[in-house]
């Protein structure tokens, strides 16, 4: 993590803009969009789908216990929106 921060600082605004874009996609659980912006999207996609395309919307590490997914579900519930 420290190396990531150091690289972002060293490489300046362009790197920060890219990092922010990837982070926004990750925070919204938009995996295809996030992977398309990575340095090696083909390799990232291969790792992401190595056991088949995940069936849950959360990340492959957290699955259905993804905190971002839980927050999104609670917000929808509070707003009275129907979950997909």
Buried (B, 14 or more C-beta within 10 A) or exposed (E): EEEEEEEBEEEEEEBEEBBEEBEEBBEEBEBEBBBEBBEEBEEBBEEBEEEEEEEEBBBBEEEEEBEBBEEBBEEEEEEEEEEE
